[in-house]
Amino acid sequence: MLDKFVTSMATLRIISGTIEITAALLMLKLGRVDRALVVNSTLAFVGPTVLIITTAIGLAGMSDKLSWGKMMWIGGGITCLLIGILKK
């Protein structure tokens, strides 16, 4: 039997991948750079959101094994990633 946290994380990643593939197919169907760019820009919200939620689920699953200090280090690392990704 799979762990409920692992199942949740994997399911979220499958949904995220499905959104990415659907967006790629939509870009091909639209066939114009300006419209494809709009679709691509919309995906900019999906990636970081999935990262945050998946990590939060994983941390919740490991909360009994990690100290608060380690959780803060992980949170700080995620914050740095998001600043690096989203900073213009």
Secondary structure as UniProt FT lines:
FT   HELIX           4..30
FT   HELIX           33..62
FT   TURN            63..65
FT   HELIX           68..86
//
